[in-house]
């Protein structure tokens, strides 16, 4: 109870500081976000970082919500790091003994007491298994699950209050919190990350310049993850001298192509490839680490995302808007013409930037925000993909400062399309299509026979449904009557004009009486027709 009260105090301080901030009130009420001060965004990120691991993870997830936060806040939150002081080695030994059932000295030939990396959820030690296999062992921080459970319980209480008083008109706070809880608890289960390592390593097995460490199943549990040790340096820390020996262009192209395959072909991708999770190995390859966050995309969504990425890269704003409207859910305030104009303008501005400033991920995040502002409910995978592409661009520019995302898209678009078609041509799909064809072939003779018999008996009928057939016929009759009356009136006027030259002793206003009679008859008929048309319109409006 004391821990929860202390957490409520921290939350109250945070709410008092940011609860009335412009970006918070606009996000909660579904209003358009304005540009934000980058320094204020950085301060917000630092305050989140000071509140501990739960808030750090919350900030990292919020960095994918372009529909809620201004761009400056997305940038600040995407750079959140959770580097903290390591916990004592005695706690490492106790956790390994509890999880693996043996002492550290029995499980490993060597085990470094000092960690090579420490974060809010756990830390990593270098070790050697019996058999001389070098491994990295990630050990979960003691008590971290209990601390996160307390934080989530406090979040839940606040979410219930916010939903009850209607403080968040545009955000289902309870649903967002449930998504956050599920994501965070999955990250606390290291067995999930082990499965992610196996999945991504299998996907990228043909990329010789990319390395993904494989887990050691017998030494992996919910709180201990043992995987191959991959030596290397974070790409942001590699010296300029070493970069001169690296084929950065080849690495950047392979890296981008690998993620296109994950996203558009496999449907499972590493969702957090920021530069801190990418290493340059001593043999000048790229190593991916920390696969706790994985994104998944359905086959249908993959198709639409491929169209969207190509439309953005080629500057086709109208096509990009069409795809966005297809993949998103429409709210009551949706306005199709407004969203098309906004997306066309956004993609146009993107095309006018220089190559160094181009960023497909940034455009996708801006499109997500734009869609939310114009009545679209953006699927989470779209913003997660935008953040992933944003990080890909950052990594690409570290490897090659002039890395051209658009050129890479154009180079690999045909290859991706070909592989997607080959993937769909699986034995199961072919067999299913063959069954459909067989069923069609079996039923075709019977159906043709029925049509021929109906023709022979003069009994072939077509059923055509017409909306309110009687009203349509009545309307056509009225139109025909008015056309006929108009022709009669026109004939009267023409006849009157011709009779004007016929001399007669009886005149009206100095004109032949018969010509004037025809003119008056035509005028009366014209007034009568105008009156019936106007009166009919008034009656129809009242009926509606």
Wavefront OBJ file of the C-alpha trace (Angstrom):
o trace
v 0.000 0.000 0.000
v 2.864 2.368 0.811
v 4.383 1.740 -2.623
v 1.074 2.463 -4.346
v 0.607 5.684 -2.358
v 4.088 6.801 -3.351
v 3.230 6.069 -6.972
v 0.022 8.087 -6.689
v 2.150 10.951 -5.395
v 4.450 10.709 -8.424
v 1.454 10.565 -10.760
v -0.145 13.550 -9.044
v 3.072 15.558 -9.491
v 3.296 14.561 -13.156
v -0.400 15.339 -13.759
v -0.081 18.722 -12.039
v 2.851 19.611 -14.275
v 1.506 18.369 -17.607
v -2.231 17.817 -17.122
v -3.125 21.229 -18.554
v -0.403 21.307 -21.192
v -1.651 22.235 -24.639
v -0.656 18.954 -26.311
v -2.403 16.919 -23.561
v -5.717 18.776 -23.679
v -5.761 18.706 -27.484
v -5.007 14.982 -27.583
v -7.712 14.153 -25.024
v -10.337 16.225 -26.832
v -9.450 15.110 -30.351
v -8.353 18.547 -31.512
v -5.603 19.298 -34.014
v -2.125 19.403 -32.483
v -0.082 22.518 -33.030
v 3.672 22.722 -33.375
v 5.458 22.242 -30.057
v 8.616 23.640 -28.505
v 11.410 21.021 -28.826
v 12.890 22.053 -25.459
v 9.525 21.447 -23.745
v 9.313 18.061 -25.448
v 12.787 17.113 -24.217
v 11.837 18.162 -20.660
v 8.715 15.994 -20.889
v 10.807 13.002 -21.979
v 13.302 13.513 -19.148
v 10.505 13.686 -16.567
v 9.112 10.410 -17.885
v 12.579 8.881 -17.688
v 12.953 9.950 -14.051
v 9.775 8.095 -13.059
v 11.195 4.698 -13.841
v 10.858 1.769 -16.262
v 7.064 1.753 -16.609
v 7.013 5.395 -17.675
v 9.998 4.904 -19.965
v 8.193 2.090 -21.770
v 5.036 4.212 -21.847
v 7.012 7.009 -23.492
v 8.517 4.629 -26.045
v 5.039 3.395 -26.985
v 3.661 6.939 -27.106
v 6.428 7.762 -29.581
v 4.466 5.671 -32.111
v 1.217 7.609 -31.584
v 1.436 10.340 -34.187
v -2.338 10.733 -33.871
v -1.957 11.956 -30.269
v 1.294 13.913 -29.934
v 3.039 16.709 -31.851
v 6.112 15.884 -33.919
v 8.569 17.394 -31.428
v 7.269 15.079 -28.677
v 7.445 12.039 -30.947
v 11.096 12.812 -31.670
v 11.957 13.330 -28.009
v 10.183 10.155 -26.858
v 11.680 8.014 -29.633
v 15.138 8.841 -28.215
v 14.234 7.714 -24.695
v 16.994 5.549 -23.255
v 16.637 3.447 -20.154
v 20.289 3.125 -19.160
v 20.459 2.767 -15.371
v 22.867 1.605 -12.723
v 23.412 -2.203 -12.743
v 22.036 -4.259 -9.865
v 24.399 -6.337 -7.652
v 25.932 -9.572 -8.904
v 24.438 -11.402 -5.926
v 20.968 -10.714 -7.326
v 22.107 -12.064 -10.706
v 23.277 -15.297 -9.098
v 20.052 -15.691 -7.126
v 17.830 -15.095 -10.207
v 19.795 -17.612 -12.327
v 19.646 -20.211 -9.552
v 15.879 -19.729 -9.164
v 15.210 -19.843 -12.906
v 17.693 -22.486 -14.130
v 17.802 -24.543 -10.967
v 21.621 -24.584 -10.810
v 24.371 -22.316 -9.606
v 26.074 -19.958 -12.060
v 29.361 -21.856 -11.745
v 27.634 -25.125 -12.725
v 25.756 -23.687 -15.704
v 28.621 -21.651 -17.209
v 32.330 -22.177 -17.572
v 32.872 -18.413 -17.443
v 30.540 -15.631 -16.328
v 31.589 -11.972 -16.173
v 30.540 -10.356 -12.912
v 30.264 -6.896 -14.505
v 27.449 -6.439 -17.043
v 28.168 -5.236 -20.576
v 24.832 -3.359 -20.624
v 22.238 -2.408 -18.000
v 18.682 -1.179 -18.565
v 15.550 -0.634 -16.523
v 14.149 -4.144 -17.067
v 17.380 -6.132 -16.897
v 21.092 -6.331 -17.648
v 23.346 -8.403 -19.890
v 26.447 -10.410 -18.871
v 28.993 -12.100 -21.102
v 29.476 -15.833 -20.437
v 30.786 -19.114 -21.895
v 28.844 -22.372 -21.887
v 30.338 -25.803 -21.471
v 31.459 -26.594 -24.985
v 33.086 -23.156 -25.410
v 29.998 -21.483 -26.889
v 30.162 -17.742 -26.143
v 26.826 -16.341 -25.008
v 25.186 -13.204 -23.669
v 22.926 -13.709 -20.659
v 20.129 -11.218 -20.004
v 18.891 -11.299 -16.422
v 15.724 -9.530 -15.317
v 15.992 -6.891 -12.617
v 14.741 -8.184 -9.223
v 11.304 -6.889 -8.225
v 10.696 -5.189 -11.566
v 7.505 -7.161 -12.300
v 6.010 -6.212 -8.937
v 6.914 -2.548 -9.492
v 5.313 -2.570 -12.943
v 2.202 -4.300 -11.558
v 1.840 -1.479 -9.000
v 2.274 1.163 -11.680
v -0.255 -0.532 -13.956
v -2.758 -0.770 -11.096
v -2.386 2.967 -10.468
v -2.761 3.662 -14.199
v -5.923 1.555 -14.274
v -7.513 3.516 -11.411
v -6.771 6.795 -13.199
v -8.036 5.437 -16.539
v -11.355 4.434 -14.961
v -11.779 7.948 -13.548
v -10.907 9.611 -16.880
v -13.379 7.435 -18.782
v -16.053 7.980 -16.130
v -15.892 11.778 -16.186
v -15.425 11.893 -19.958
v -12.148 13.782 -19.792
v -10.809 12.044 -22.918
v -13.317 12.476 -25.705
v -11.089 11.171 -28.489
v -9.169 8.451 -26.657
v -10.410 5.193 -25.167
v -8.051 5.384 -22.200
v -8.937 1.948 -20.849
v -8.275 0.276 -24.226
v -4.972 2.124 -24.696
v -3.897 1.113 -21.192
v -4.793 -2.530 -21.895
v -2.652 -2.486 -25.052
v 0.214 -0.969 -23.067
v -0.154 -3.573 -20.305
v -0.138 -6.452 -22.780
v 2.932 -5.089 -24.597
v 4.874 -4.475 -21.403
v 4.086 -7.862 -19.833
v 5.126 -9.585 -23.063
v 8.452 -7.739 -22.896
v 8.923 -9.002 -19.342
v 8.673 -12.602 -20.558
v 12.086 -13.332 -22.063
v 10.737 -16.497 -23.696
v 8.779 -14.224 -26.022
v 11.956 -12.409 -27.032
v 13.655 -15.779 -27.614
v 10.880 -16.719 -30.048
v 11.290 -13.347 -31.749
v 15.016 -13.981 -32.194
v 14.345 -17.326 -33.858
v 11.662 -15.836 -36.130
v 13.729 -12.876 -37.332
v 16.917 -14.954 -37.687
v 15.023 -17.396 -39.922
v 13.605 -14.563 -42.022
v 17.015 -12.962 -42.560
v 19.017 -16.166 -43.040
v 19.804 -15.252 -46.673
v 21.268 -11.840 -45.779
v 24.968 -12.538 -45.278
v 25.690 -9.017 -43.991
v 23.073 -9.165 -41.185
v 23.467 -11.150 -37.972
v 20.742 -12.060 -35.453
v 21.800 -13.960 -32.301
v 20.000 -17.237 -31.625
v 18.749 -18.181 -28.141
v 19.889 -21.197 -26.140
v 16.581 -22.845 -25.222
v 17.836 -24.929 -22.285
v 19.221 -21.789 -20.632
v 16.233 -19.532 -21.275
v 13.250 -18.892 -18.982
v 10.795 -16.066 -18.315
v 13.465 -14.064 -16.412
v 16.714 -15.312 -17.996
v 17.542 -15.152 -21.705
v 20.714 -16.821 -22.972
v 21.677 -16.164 -26.587
v 24.712 -16.135 -28.844
v 27.196 -13.424 -27.991
v 27.729 -11.016 -30.872
v 30.653 -8.671 -30.448
v 30.444 -5.241 -31.952
v 30.094 -1.504 -31.519
v 26.953 0.582 -31.702
v 26.949 2.171 -35.143
v 26.692 5.620 -33.574
v 29.961 4.985 -31.684
v 32.034 3.685 -34.613
v 35.026 5.916 -35.361
v 35.394 7.703 -38.680
v 38.607 5.805 -39.337
v 36.820 2.456 -39.076
v 34.019 3.663 -41.359
v 36.563 4.139 -44.130
v 37.062 0.345 -44.163
v 33.337 -0.440 -44.289
v 31.165 -0.697 -47.393
v 28.429 1.415 -45.839
v 26.377 1.644 -49.032
v 26.140 -2.157 -49.276
v 25.220 -2.464 -45.596
v 22.561 0.251 -45.820
v 20.987 -1.293 -48.913
v 20.944 -4.803 -47.376
v 19.546 -3.420 -44.132
v 16.732 -1.593 -45.915
v 15.978 -4.584 -48.147
v 15.832 -6.862 -45.102
v 13.206 -4.685 -43.454
v 11.172 -4.429 -46.654
v 11.104 -8.226 -46.678
v 10.056 -8.397 -43.028
v 7.309 -5.797 -43.417
v 5.899 -6.516 -46.882
v 6.575 -10.244 -47.349
v 6.935 -11.982 -43.977
v 4.508 -9.769 -42.027
v 6.669 -9.882 -38.858
v 9.285 -7.196 -38.280
v 11.683 -5.894 -35.643
v 9.812 -2.777 -34.521
v 12.624 -1.000 -32.671
v 15.665 -0.746 -34.977
v 16.957 2.526 -33.541
v 20.739 3.066 -33.849
v 21.302 1.895 -30.252
v 20.008 -1.585 -31.170
v 22.220 -1.953 -34.253
v 25.857 -3.018 -33.940
v 28.746 -3.080 -36.382
v 30.599 -6.369 -35.868
v 34.391 -6.742 -36.174
v 33.904 -8.457 -39.570
v 31.884 -5.414 -40.763
v 28.421 -6.895 -40.613
v 25.223 -5.518 -39.044
v 23.952 -7.183 -35.863
v 20.395 -6.692 -34.567
v 19.909 -6.907 -30.808
v 17.032 -6.386 -28.359
v 14.104 -7.923 -30.205
v 11.609 -7.419 -27.384
v 9.295 -5.357 -29.605
v 7.932 -7.081 -32.719
v 5.277 -5.808 -35.118
v 2.867 -8.077 -37.005
v 0.949 -7.208 -40.183
v -1.820 -9.211 -41.862
v -1.556 -10.144 -45.544
v -4.366 -7.747 -46.480
v -2.734 -4.856 -44.636
v 0.636 -5.713 -46.224
v -0.878 -5.182 -49.667
v -2.234 -1.776 -48.726
v 0.978 -0.701 -46.975
v 3.007 -1.613 -50.050
v 0.742 0.636 -52.138
v 1.026 3.377 -49.521
v 4.837 3.300 -49.367
v 5.111 3.361 -53.164
v 2.598 6.214 -53.413
v 4.569 8.265 -50.884
v 7.887 7.538 -52.582
v 6.527 8.517 -56.021
v 4.675 11.607 -54.800
v 1.160 10.308 -55.606
v -0.735 12.032 -52.810
v -4.231 11.149 -54.047
v -3.376 7.428 -54.178
v -1.831 7.643 -50.699
v -5.040 9.228 -49.382
v -7.136 6.461 -50.967
v -5.043 3.757 -49.295
v -5.180 5.524 -45.928
v -8.988 5.674 -46.138
v -9.066 1.923 -46.874
v -6.817 0.764 -44.009
v -8.297 3.127 -41.391
v -11.687 3.065 -39.691
v -13.971 6.019 -40.411
v -15.455 7.993 -37.529
v -18.643 10.071 -37.640
v -16.732 13.302 -38.315
v -14.867 11.849 -41.321
v -14.533 14.225 -44.277
v -13.146 12.548 -47.413
v -12.494 15.697 -49.444
v -10.606 17.342 -46.550
v -8.410 14.298 -45.941
v -7.558 14.069 -49.652
v -6.521 17.710 -49.799
v -4.445 17.397 -46.623
v -2.626 14.218 -47.756
v -1.937 15.600 -51.244
v -0.435 18.718 -49.648
v 1.603 16.636 -47.185
v 3.056 14.312 -49.845
v 3.703 17.327 -52.099
v 5.709 19.047 -49.356
v 7.642 15.814 -48.853
v 8.507 15.668 -52.557
v 9.784 19.255 -52.519
v 12.349 18.529 -49.795
v 15.954 17.705 -50.539
v 17.169 14.134 -50.615
v 18.851 14.544 -47.215
v 15.551 15.635 -45.643
v 13.380 12.920 -47.209
v 11.944 10.424 -44.735
v 9.130 7.995 -45.564
v 8.653 7.135 -41.881
v 8.158 10.804 -41.001
v 5.563 11.166 -43.752
v 3.694 8.063 -42.538
v 3.607 9.425 -38.994
v 2.381 12.791 -40.270
v -0.249 10.988 -42.358
v -1.424 9.133 -39.252
v -1.796 12.420 -37.416
v -3.533 14.019 -40.394
v -5.953 11.102 -40.695
v -6.843 11.281 -36.994
v -7.513 15.015 -37.316
v -9.938 14.432 -40.215
v -12.060 11.636 -38.757
v -10.018 8.466 -39.328
v -9.143 5.942 -36.634
v -5.619 4.901 -37.608
v -4.609 1.251 -36.964
v -1.714 0.937 -34.456
v 0.438 -1.049 -36.901
v 0.534 1.915 -39.277
v 2.076 4.268 -36.703
v 4.375 1.501 -35.471
v 5.519 0.992 -39.053
v 6.061 4.731 -39.428
v 8.301 4.754 -36.357
v 10.204 1.708 -37.673
v 10.821 3.362 -41.046
v 11.897 6.510 -39.204
v 14.563 4.524 -37.357
v 15.549 2.751 -40.584
v 16.221 6.108 -42.164
v 18.363 7.135 -39.180
v 20.400 3.918 -39.386
v 20.741 4.264 -43.158
v 22.097 7.797 -42.834
v 24.599 6.687 -40.204
v 25.860 4.027 -42.609
v 25.671 6.327 -45.658
v 25.078 10.061 -45.016
v 23.493 10.475 -48.482
v 21.286 7.365 -48.193
v 18.284 7.814 -50.549
v 15.211 6.013 -49.237
v 13.193 6.694 -52.390
v 15.888 5.262 -54.642
v 16.092 2.146 -52.438
v 12.307 1.749 -52.669
v 12.383 1.970 -56.447
v 15.280 -0.499 -56.660
v 13.557 -3.168 -54.617
v 9.853 -2.623 -55.457
v 9.823 -5.119 -58.339
v 11.708 -7.709 -56.278
v 9.259 -7.330 -53.388
v 6.283 -7.673 -55.746
v 7.760 -10.806 -57.324
v 8.424 -12.407 -53.938
v 4.919 -11.541 -52.720
v 3.463 -13.302 -55.764
v 5.687 -16.334 -55.208
v 4.693 -16.424 -51.550
v 1.007 -16.474 -52.491
v 1.681 -19.395 -54.866
v 2.084 -21.869 -52.013
v 0.966 -25.505 -52.405
v -1.948 -24.837 -50.044
v -3.178 -21.843 -52.058
v -2.744 -23.686 -55.345
v -4.610 -26.711 -53.960
v -7.438 -24.466 -52.699
v -7.713 -22.773 -56.111
v -7.720 -26.193 -57.807
v -10.607 -27.310 -55.590
v -12.567 -24.174 -56.511
v -11.925 -24.796 -60.213
v -12.981 -28.435 -59.866
v -16.203 -27.437 -58.129
v -16.900 -24.852 -60.861
v -16.212 -27.423 -63.604
v -18.480 -29.999 -61.948
v -21.402 -27.582 -61.679
v -20.940 -25.838 -65.037
v -22.651 -28.473 -67.276
v -25.741 -28.542 -65.064
v -26.024 -24.765 -65.014
v -25.563 -24.504 -68.811
v -28.201 -27.225 -69.295
v -30.714 -25.225 -67.216
v -30.124 -22.093 -69.330
v -30.550 -24.034 -72.603
v -33.788 -25.654 -71.370
v -35.170 -22.253 -70.342
v -34.313 -20.829 -73.778
v -35.970 -23.772 -75.535
v -39.135 -23.316 -73.467
v -39.084 -19.542 -74.042
v -38.955 -19.170 -70.264
v -35.633 -17.344 -69.761
v -36.186 -14.350 -67.539
v -33.969 -11.627 -66.168
v -34.790 -10.204 -62.782
v -34.051 -6.487 -62.649
v -34.793 -4.575 -59.475
v -35.770 -0.930 -59.985
v -36.138 1.433 -57.059
v -39.812 2.743 -56.952
v -40.699 1.809 -60.540
v -44.118 3.581 -60.412
v -42.572 6.898 -59.410
v -40.068 6.685 -62.247
v -42.843 6.066 -64.829
v -44.930 8.936 -63.427
v -41.946 11.226 -63.612
v -41.241 10.265 -67.222
v -44.889 10.905 -68.141
v -44.762 14.370 -66.567
v -41.588 15.182 -68.472
v -43.144 14.012 -71.744
v -46.314 16.062 -71.093
v -44.299 19.199 -70.367
v -42.194 18.742 -73.478
v -45.354 18.338 -75.565
v -46.938 21.417 -73.984
v -43.754 23.377 -74.601
v -43.824 22.441 -78.269
v -47.486 23.559 -78.541
v -46.703 26.894 -76.891
v -43.721 27.371 -79.210
v -45.973 26.682 -82.210
v -48.471 29.285 -80.980
v -45.746 31.911 -80.683
v -44.331 31.126 -84.147
v -47.834 31.205 -85.633
v -48.615 34.524 -83.966
v -45.430 36.028 -85.343
v -46.295 34.930 -88.859
v -49.878 36.339 -88.581
v -48.534 39.738 -87.569
v -48.141 40.562 -91.309
v -51.724 39.570 -92.240
v -53.836 42.770 -92.728
v -57.145 42.860 -90.786
v -59.668 45.530 -89.774
v -59.928 44.209 -86.185
v -56.840 44.981 -84.123
v -55.714 44.899 -80.507
v -53.145 47.538 -79.535
v -52.607 48.102 -83.231
v -51.794 44.440 -83.999
v -53.974 41.825 -85.747
v -56.404 40.375 -83.239
v -55.733 36.719 -84.137
v -51.959 37.164 -83.668
v -52.502 38.804 -80.276
v -54.909 36.021 -79.268
v -52.261 33.391 -80.019
v -49.623 35.377 -78.076
v -51.923 35.659 -75.055
v -52.761 31.946 -75.201
v -49.029 31.078 -75.328
v -48.335 33.422 -72.402
v -51.139 31.899 -70.324
v -49.922 28.377 -71.080
v -46.360 29.326 -70.145
v -47.446 30.847 -66.824
v -49.545 27.772 -66.044
v -46.640 25.374 -66.747
v -44.236 27.443 -64.600
v -46.794 27.467 -61.756
v -47.267 23.684 -61.841
v -43.484 23.079 -61.805
v -42.879 25.406 -58.826
v -45.907 24.108 -56.899
v -44.780 20.513 -57.467
v -41.292 21.282 -56.119
v -42.775 22.820 -52.948
v -44.974 19.766 -52.352
v -42.069 17.344 -52.811
v -39.915 19.280 -50.311
v -42.700 19.133 -47.725
v -43.122 15.395 -48.218
v -39.368 14.840 -47.663
l 1 2 3 4 5 6 7 8 9 10 11 12 13 14 15 16 17 18 19 20 21 22 23 24 25 26 27 28 29 30 31 32 33 34 35 36 37 38 39 40 41 42 43 44 45 46 47 48 49 50 51 52 53 54 55 56 57 58 59 60 61 62 63 64 65 66 67 68 69 70 71 72 73 74 75 76 77 78 79 80 81 82 83 84 85 86 87 88 89 90 91 92 93 94 95 96 97 98 99 100 101 102 103 104 105 106 107 108 109 110 111 112 113 114 115 116 117 118 119 120 121 122 123 124 125 126 127 128 129 130 131 132 133 134 135 136 137 138 139 140 141 142 143 144 145 146 147 148 149 150 151 152 153 154 155 156 157 158 159 160 161 162 163 164 165 166 167 168 169 170 171 172 173 174 175 176 177 178 179 180 181 182 183 184 185 186 187 188 189 190 191 192 193 194 195 196 197 198 199 200 201 202 203 204 205 206 207 208 209 210 211 212 213 214 215 216 217 218 219 220 221 222 223 224 225 226 227 228 229 230 231 232 233 234 235 236 237 238 239 240 241 242 243 244 245 246 247 248 249 250 251 252 253 254 255 256 257 258 259 260 261 262 263 264 265 266 267 268 269 270 271 272 273 274 275 276 277 278 279 280 281 282 283 284 285 286 287 288 289 290 291 292 293 294 295 296 297 298 299 300 301 302 303 304 305 306 307 308 309 310 311 312 313 314 315 316 317 318 319 320 321 322 323 324 325 326 327 328 329 330 331 332 333 334 335 336 337 338 339 340 341 342 343 344 345 346 347 348 349 350 351 352 353 354 355 356 357 358 359 360 361 362 363 364 365 366 367 368 369 370 371 372 373 374 375 376 377 378 379 380 381 382 383 384 385 386 387 388 389 390 391 392 393 394 395 396 397 398 399 400 401 402 403 404 405 406 407 408 409 410 411 412 413 414 415 416 417 418 419 420 421 422 423 424 425 426 427 428 429 430 431 432 433 434 435 436 437 438 439 440 441 442 443 444 445 446 447 448 449 450 451 452 453 454 455 456 457 458 459 460 461 462 463 464 465 466 467 468 469 470 471 472 473 474 475 476 477 478 479 480 481 482 483 484 485 486 487 488 489 490 491 492 493 494 495 496 497 498 499 500 501 502 503 504 505 506 507 508 509 510 511 512 513 514 515 516 517 518 519 520 521 522 523 524 525 526 527 528 529 530 531 532 533 534 535 536 537 538 539 540 541 542 543 544
